[in-house]
């Protein structure tokens, strides 16, 4: 839980600001249908590339030249009739966005148009159709105002796209900005000490101490942390449960420990 006092305390303890230069890891994520479906249901607003509607898997499709691969995943979501019409239509919408994106080396406006029209035909009553109409109009306007990008421009754009994709991959609801930097800039041990200073400070409440330890655990269990250490993450989570068993964060800690256990079993 992001307590206001805790965040203020962190800002006081920090002696310097770290520039955000995330580690770029191409192909870091192997998307599964369930993972993408979750992204479809909750659009990642911070993951935008020329279009606020793009979700993280779509950005990676563009940045890593994996359009057809991610297209297949979205098509599986669309084909599953157990999903709501909104989810199924959104899956097609994401494909259209991928193929119409001007920074996509595999850009195919005609394919995008086909998917958009499929949405209008199959799901005519959805609010999403308004956005679809706008995209179709945009593609039509571009035909009369051709704007081509050189290979060098696309290369630069892809680098920036990949950077944004990784930033979004590393983010999760409970991670504070400082923790994201610890992961993306390989500063885990440095920022671990910052959180431990909060934990050791007699002036901080038990809730703030538990929250500080929780951030360390999140950092070390994060799959995008090249210094990932599940054993260390488990140590801090167990420390919270032992020292602060009545704090609200303990519910989240228990869930994280279950995730670590499942991960351990899968690796066997």
N, C-alpha and C positions, 0 to 999 in steps of 0.2 A: 504494500500500500504506500503510495507516495504522499507521505505526510508533509505538509507545508513547512513545519519546523525542521524536519529532517533535511529538506532541500535547501533551506536557508543556511543550515549548519554546514552543509557541504560547501556552499559558495564561500563561506567565511574561511573554511579550512584550506581551500585551494589557493596555492601561492602563485599559480600561473595558469593561463589558458592554453589549451593544446589545439593547434590547427587540425582541422578534420581532413585527414588524408588517408581514407580507408584502404586497406590492403585489397588489391584486386585479385580475385580468384575466379578465373574463367571455368565454367562448367562445375561450379561448386555444388549446385543443387540438382539432384535427380528427381524431377517432379513426378509424384504419383497422383492418380486421379483424385483420391480423397483430399490430398493437400491442395490441389488446384481448386477443387470444389469449394473448399473453405474460403479460398481467396475470392472466388466468384461471389460468394454470399456476402463477403465484407470487403468492399473495395478499399485498397490501400491508397488513401489520398496523398500520402507523402511520396508515393512512387509514380511520379508523373513524367512523361517524356512527350512533349509536344501535345499531349492529350491527357487531361485529368482523369479520363476513364480507364486508362491502362492499369492493370493489376500486375503484380510482380512477375508471375510466370510469363506474361505477355512481353514485359520489358526484357526478360532474359531471352525470349525467343528472338527478339530483334537484335539484342546486343551480342548474342553468341551464334547467330545464323542457325537457329534451331526452329524456324517457323513451322516447318512441316511436322516436326516431332511434337511440338506443343499443340499444333492444330489437331492432331490425332487425340490428344488427351481431352481437349475441349469437345471434340465430336463424341467421345464416349459419354461425357456428361450430358450432352444434348440428347443422345440416344436413350439414356436411362429415363424411362417414363415415371420412375418413382420420384424423380426430382420435380419440383414445381415448375410451372411455365416460366416464371421469372428467372429461375436458375438456368433452365434450358436455353432460353432466349439470350441470356447474358453470355452463355458459353459461345454462341454463334457470334454475338456482338464483339467479343474479344478477338475472335479470329479475323473478323472484318477490320478491326483496328490495327491488328498486326500487319495485315497485308496492305493497308493503305498508308502506313507510316512512311514518311519520306526518308527516314534514316535506315530503312530496312533494305539491305542489298537484295533481298528476295521479294521486294515490293511487287504487288500484283493488284492493281486497282480493279481489274475485271473480276478477279476472284473475290475481292472485298465486296464489290457490288452484288455479286451472287449471294453471298452470305447475308448481307443486309436485306436484300429482297426476300430471302427465305424467312427472315424474322417477320417482315411485314405480312407475308402470306400465311405463315403458321401461327403467329401470335398477334393478330391485328389489334387486340384490345389493350395491350400493355402500354404503360406510360413510356417504356423504353423506346417505343416506336417513334416518339418525337425526336429522340437523339439520333435514331437511325436515319430519319428523313434529313436531319441536319448534315450527317456524314455524307449521304448521297449527294446533297447539294454542294458540299465542299469539294467532293471528287469531280463533280461536273464543272465547277468554277476553275479548278486546276487545269482542266483540259484546254481551257482558253488562255490560261496564263501559266505556261510550262515553266517549272522551276527545277532545274537539274542540279545535282550535287556531284562534285568531283570525287574521285576515289579518296583523295586526301581528306576532304571534308567529312566523308563518311567514316573514315578511320578515326578522326578526332571525335566525331559524334559518338561513335561506338565506345570509345574509351570513357567518355562522360556517362554514357548510358550504363556501362558496366559498373562504373563507380556508384551510380545511383542504385542499381540493382543490388549491389552488395550492401550498401547502407540499409536498404529495406530488408534484406535477408537477415541482417544481424539484429534488427529491431524486434522487440516483442513488447507486449503490454507492460510488463513489470520492470523492464530495464530502464534505468535512468540514463540521461545523456552521457554522463561521465563513464558509466559502465559500457556503453556502446563504443566510446572512444578507446576504452581499455581493450576491447575486442578488436576493433578495426585497425588500431595503431600498434598492436602488440605491446601494450603498456599494462598488462594484467598485474604484474607484481608491484609496479609503482602505485597503481590506483588501489590495489589491495591494501597497501599500507595506509592510504588515505582513509579508507573505510575502517581499518583497524584503529586508527587514531580516534575516530568517532566512537567506536565501540569501547575504547579504553577511557574515554573522557568521563570523569565522574559527574559532570554537569548534564550529560545526556540522559534521557529517560530510557527505561527498559525497552520501550517500543522502538525508539530510534536506534538503540544498540542492535536489536534483533533485525531491524530493517537494513542496517549497515552490513551485517553478516550475510543477510539474504542476497544482497547485491553481489557479494564476493562469490557466493555459491552459483548464482546465475551466470556470472562471467566465466567461471571455470567449467560449467557444464554446457555452455553454448557451442553448438556444432560448428560454428563459423570461426571459433577461436582457434588459431593455429597452436596456441599453448594450452589447449583444452586439457583438463585434468579432472576426470569424474571422481577420483578418489578424494581429491582436495575439496571438490564441491560437496560431496557427501559428508566430509568432516565438518564443514561449516553448517550444513543443514542440521546435522545431529547436535551440534553445539547449540543451535537455536532452540531445538526441542528440549534439550536438557536444561539450559539456563533460563529460557523464557517460555515455558510451556503454555502460559495463558495468553500470550500475545496473539492478536488476530492473524498475523502472518503465518502462524504455525499451520493453518489449513493449506496455504499455498506451498509451504515447505514439504508437507506430507505428499502432496501431488508431485512435486519435483523429485522427491526420493523414489516415488513409484516409477516415474519416467526413467530415472537412472537404472533402476532394477530391470525394467523391461529392456533397456538398451544393452545392459550387461548380458541378459539371457540371449538376445539376438546375436551377440558377437561370439557366442560360444560355438 
